[in-house]
Amino acid sequence: MDLIQETKFMMKKYHITANKNFGQNFLIDENIVNSITQTAEISKDDVIFEIGPGLGTLTSKLLEKAGKVICIELDKKMLDILQDRFSLYDNFELINEDILKINLANLITINLQHFKHAKVVANLPYYITTPIIMKLLESKLNLSSITVMVQKEVAERLTEIPGGKNSGAITYSIHYYTNPKLVLHVPNTSFLPSPKVDSSVIHFELLNQPKVSPLNEDLFFKIIKSAFLQKRKTLINALLNHPFGTREYLENMLTSLNIDLKIRGERLTLEQFQEISDYMTKNN
């Protein structure tokens, strides 16, 4: 039975329809499933955290390769399905919880007593992609990698080079914490029901240390966020809307750092944002 037939069978058996509130679209392309697991380089030394497993299409392949798979599923309708499918697997654990509320750090710590690496692998719902990824990164979890499928346009922004045409504030956070890689694009026909947009698989290798070391990390990210709130404005005009200093102060700062006074925030590198942050830390 191929994945399309299997998915339709399970949806009919359990009287399931894709829940739009949870952004559910069920993956039905086995080649994509294999690409995701291969990209994550899963072995029996790994504990895998799968977010939103749904019907368990990806889960099945993860259980074959990983030492343990912990599925975090919010939709109660999926719990019985997942338990029925995988109850005989001794490396399967299911948690009915919201990924944004669960104490993932504690779960990782407990499981790393038995496994070498903790990894996240997931087909993320479009509507909550950014909050999930930012929680995983900002919580500074002991993860080796994150391999996820997201909306194609979001993937391009996440993996863009800071200062590139598709960069956003989150681009800088991604590059601060990880080495990102866009793995492959996935057509909307790979899902049931088919979403209106295509997807992409992206892989983040977590860094032991961030790529830059600002003196004040909170200030560093506040500056980046402020610079992107009004992308069409110059960096100086964007920062003037927030308590970072007078125009004269900001102009003197950019001049001393050899940064163009008319530059927009979206054109800055990660290193330049660090220089600005450190300047403000030292001169305020």
C-alpha positions as CSV (number, residue, x, y, z in Angstrom):
1,M,0.0,0.0,0.0
2,D,1.5,3.4,-1.0
3,L,1.3,6.4,1.2
4,I,-1.7,7.9,-0.6
5,Q,-3.8,4.8,-0.1
6,E,-2.5,4.4,3.4
7,T,-3.4,8.0,4.3
8,K,-6.8,7.8,2.8
9,F,-7.5,4.4,4.6
10,M,-6.5,5.8,8.0
11,M,-8.5,9.0,7.5
12,K,-11.5,6.9,6.7
13,K,-10.9,4.4,9.4
14,Y,-10.6,7.0,12.1
15,H,-13.1,9.5,10.6
16,I,-10.3,12.1,10.3
17,T,-10.3,15.2,8.3
18,A,-7.3,17.6,8.2
19,N,-7.7,20.2,11.0
20,K,-7.2,23.6,9.6
21,N,-6.8,25.1,13.1
22,F,-3.7,22.9,13.5
23,G,-2.5,23.6,10.0
24,Q,-2.7,19.9,9.1
25,N,-1.6,18.6,5.7
26,F,-0.7,14.9,5.6
27,L,2.6,14.0,3.8
28,I,2.0,11.4,1.1
29,D,5.3,11.3,-0.8
30,E,7.6,8.6,0.4
31,N,10.6,10.1,-1.4
32,I,10.2,13.2,0.7
33,V,9.9,11.2,3.9
34,N,13.2,9.4,3.0
35,S,14.9,12.8,2.2
36,I,14.0,14.2,5.6
37,T,15.3,11.2,7.5
38,Q,18.5,11.1,5.4
39,T,19.1,14.8,5.9
40,A,18.8,14.5,9.7
41,E,21.4,11.7,9.6
42,I,19.5,9.6,12.2
43,S,21.1,6.7,14.0
44,K,20.4,4.6,17.1
45,D,22.5,7.1,19.1
46,D,19.8,9.7,18.6
47,V,16.6,10.7,20.4
48,I,14.3,12.4,18.0
49,F,11.6,14.9,19.0
50,E,8.9,15.0,16.3
51,I,6.5,18.0,16.5
52,G,3.0,17.4,15.2
53,P,3.3,13.8,13.9
54,G,-0.3,13.7,12.7
55,L,-1.0,10.3,11.3
56,G,2.5,9.1,11.9
57,T,3.8,9.0,8.3
58,L,7.2,10.4,9.1
59,T,7.1,8.8,12.6
60,S,7.2,5.3,11.1
61,K,10.5,6.0,9.3
62,L,12.0,7.7,12.3
63,L,11.3,4.8,14.5
64,E,13.2,2.5,12.2
65,K,16.3,4.6,12.4
66,A,16.4,6.3,15.8
67,G,17.2,5.1,19.2
68,K,14.0,6.8,20.5
69,V,11.3,9.0,19.0
70,I,9.3,11.3,21.2
71,C,6.2,12.6,19.4
72,I,4.7,15.9,20.7
73,E,1.1,16.1,19.4
74,L,-1.5,18.7,20.4
75,D,-4.5,17.3,18.5
76,K,-6.2,14.8,20.7
77,K,-7.8,13.1,17.7
78,M,-4.4,11.9,16.6
79,L,-3.4,10.3,19.9
80,D,-5.4,7.1,19.5
81,I,-4.2,6.7,15.9
82,L,-0.5,7.1,16.9
83,Q,-0.9,4.7,19.9
84,D,-2.6,2.1,17.7
85,R,0.2,2.4,15.0
86,F,3.2,2.4,17.3
87,S,2.2,0.8,20.7
88,L,4.4,-2.2,19.9
89,Y,7.5,-0.1,19.4
90,D,9.7,0.1,22.5
91,N,11.4,3.3,21.3
92,F,8.1,5.3,20.9
93,E,6.8,7.9,23.3
94,L,3.8,10.1,22.8
95,I,3.1,13.4,24.6
96,N,-0.1,15.3,24.3
97,E,1.1,18.9,24.7
98,D,1.7,22.2,23.0
99,I,5.3,22.5,21.8
100,L,5.3,26.2,22.8
101,K,4.4,25.3,26.4
102,I,6.2,22.1,27.1
103,N,9.5,22.0,29.1
104,L,11.6,20.7,26.2
105,A,14.9,21.4,28.0
106,N,14.0,19.0,30.8
107,L,13.0,16.3,28.3
108,I,16.2,16.6,26.4
109,T,18.3,16.5,29.5
110,I,16.6,13.3,30.7
111,N,16.9,11.5,27.4
112,L,20.6,12.6,26.8
113,Q,21.4,10.4,29.7
114,H,20.7,7.4,27.4
115,F,21.5,8.8,23.9
116,K,24.4,10.8,22.4
117,H,22.4,13.3,20.4
118,A,19.0,15.0,20.5
119,K,17.4,16.2,17.3
120,V,14.2,17.8,16.1
121,V,12.5,16.5,13.0
122,A,9.1,17.7,11.9
123,N,6.7,18.7,9.2
124,L,5.7,22.0,10.8
125,P,2.3,23.6,10.5
126,Y,2.6,26.8,8.4
127,Y,0.8,29.1,10.8
128,I,3.1,28.5,13.7
129,T,6.5,27.8,12.0
130,T,8.3,30.9,13.2
131,P,7.3,30.8,16.9
132,I,8.3,27.1,17.1
133,I,11.7,27.6,15.5
134,M,12.5,30.7,17.6
135,K,11.5,28.8,20.8
136,L,13.9,26.0,19.8
137,L,16.7,28.4,19.2
138,E,16.2,31.0,21.9
139,S,15.8,28.3,24.6
140,K,19.4,27.3,23.8
141,L,18.5,23.6,24.0
142,N,21.0,20.9,23.8
143,L,20.1,19.9,20.3
144,S,22.5,18.7,17.6
145,S,20.2,19.7,14.7
146,I,16.7,20.7,13.5
147,T,15.3,19.3,10.3
148,V,11.9,20.6,9.3
149,M,9.6,21.1,6.4
150,V,8.1,24.6,6.2
151,Q,6.4,26.9,3.6
152,K,8.8,27.5,0.7
153,E,8.8,31.3,1.1
154,V,9.5,31.0,4.8
155,A,12.4,28.5,4.1
156,E,14.0,31.0,1.7
157,R,13.9,33.7,4.3
158,L,15.2,31.5,7.1
159,T,18.2,30.2,5.0
160,E,19.0,33.5,3.3
161,I,22.4,35.1,3.9
162,P,22.1,38.1,6.3
163,G,21.9,41.1,4.1
164,G,20.4,39.1,1.2
165,K,17.3,40.1,-0.7
166,N,15.0,37.6,1.2
167,S,16.5,38.3,4.7
168,G,14.3,39.3,7.6
169,A,15.0,39.7,11.3
170,I,14.6,36.0,11.8
171,T,17.4,35.4,9.3
172,Y,19.9,36.9,11.6
173,S,18.7,34.8,14.5
174,I,19.0,31.7,12.4
175,H,22.6,32.5,11.4
176,Y,23.4,33.5,15.0
177,Y,22.6,30.1,16.4
178,T,23.0,27.7,13.4
179,N,24.4,26.8,10.1
180,P,21.3,26.7,7.9
181,K,20.8,24.7,4.7
182,L,17.9,24.6,2.3
183,V,17.7,20.9,1.3
184,L,14.9,20.6,-1.3
185,H,11.7,22.1,-2.4
186,V,8.5,20.0,-2.0
187,P,5.5,20.5,-4.4
188,N,2.0,21.0,-2.8
189,T,1.0,17.7,-4.5
190,S,3.0,15.9,-1.9
191,F,0.3,16.5,0.7
192,L,-3.3,15.5,1.3
193,P,-5.1,17.8,1.2
194,S,-2.9,19.9,-1.0
195,P,-2.1,23.3,0.5
196,K,-2.1,26.3,-1.8
197,V,1.6,26.8,-1.5
198,D,4.8,24.7,-1.9
199,S,7.1,23.6,0.9
200,S,10.8,23.2,1.5
201,V,12.9,21.0,3.8
202,I,15.5,22.9,5.7
203,H,18.3,21.7,8.0
204,F,19.8,23.6,10.9
205,E,23.1,22.5,12.4
206,L,23.2,24.0,15.9
207,L,26.4,25.8,16.8
208,N,28.3,25.2,20.0
209,Q,28.9,29.0,20.1
210,P,27.1,31.8,18.3
211,K,28.8,33.1,15.2
212,V,29.2,36.5,16.8
213,S,29.6,37.5,20.5
214,P,27.8,40.7,21.3
215,L,28.5,42.3,24.7
216,N,24.8,42.6,25.3
217,E,22.8,39.9,23.5
218,D,19.4,41.4,24.4
219,L,20.4,44.7,23.0
220,F,21.8,43.0,19.9
221,F,18.5,41.4,19.0
222,K,16.5,44.5,19.9
223,I,18.4,46.5,17.4
224,I,17.9,43.9,14.7
225,K,14.2,43.7,15.4
226,S,13.9,47.5,15.3
227,A,15.8,47.7,12.1
228,F,13.2,45.3,10.4
229,L,10.0,46.8,11.8
230,Q,10.2,49.5,9.1
231,K,12.4,47.9,6.4
232,R,11.9,50.8,3.9
233,K,13.5,53.3,6.3
234,T,17.2,53.8,6.7
235,L,18.8,52.2,9.7
236,I,19.1,55.6,11.4
237,N,15.4,56.5,10.9
238,A,14.3,53.0,12.0
239,L,16.4,53.3,15.2
240,L,15.1,56.8,15.9
241,N,11.7,55.4,16.5
242,H,13.1,53.5,19.5
243,P,15.2,54.7,22.4
244,F,18.6,54.1,20.9
245,G,19.8,57.7,20.8
246,T,19.6,61.0,18.8
247,R,20.2,61.3,15.1
248,E,23.5,62.9,15.9
249,Y,24.5,60.0,18.1
250,L,23.5,57.4,15.5
251,E,25.3,59.3,12.7
252,N,28.4,59.5,14.8
253,M,28.2,55.8,15.6
254,L,27.8,54.7,12.0
255,T,30.6,57.0,10.8
256,S,33.0,55.6,13.5
257,L,32.1,52.1,12.3
258,N,32.6,52.9,8.6
259,I,28.9,52.1,7.9
260,D,27.0,54.1,5.2
261,L,24.7,56.6,6.9
262,K,21.9,55.8,4.3
263,I,22.1,52.0,4.7
264,R,19.0,50.1,5.5
265,G,19.0,47.5,8.2
266,E,18.3,44.6,5.8
267,R,21.7,45.2,4.1
268,L,23.8,44.8,7.3
269,T,25.8,41.7,8.1
270,L,25.6,39.9,11.4
271,E,29.0,41.3,12.3
272,Q,27.9,44.9,11.6
273,F,24.9,44.5,13.9
274,Q,27.3,43.2,16.6
275,E,29.5,46.3,16.1
276,I,26.5,48.6,16.5
277,S,25.3,46.7,19.6
278,D,28.8,46.8,21.2
279,Y,29.2,50.5,20.4
280,M,25.9,51.3,22.1
281,T,26.8,49.1,25.1
282,K,30.1,50.9,25.5
283,N,28.9,54.4,24.8
284,N,25.6,54.7,26.6
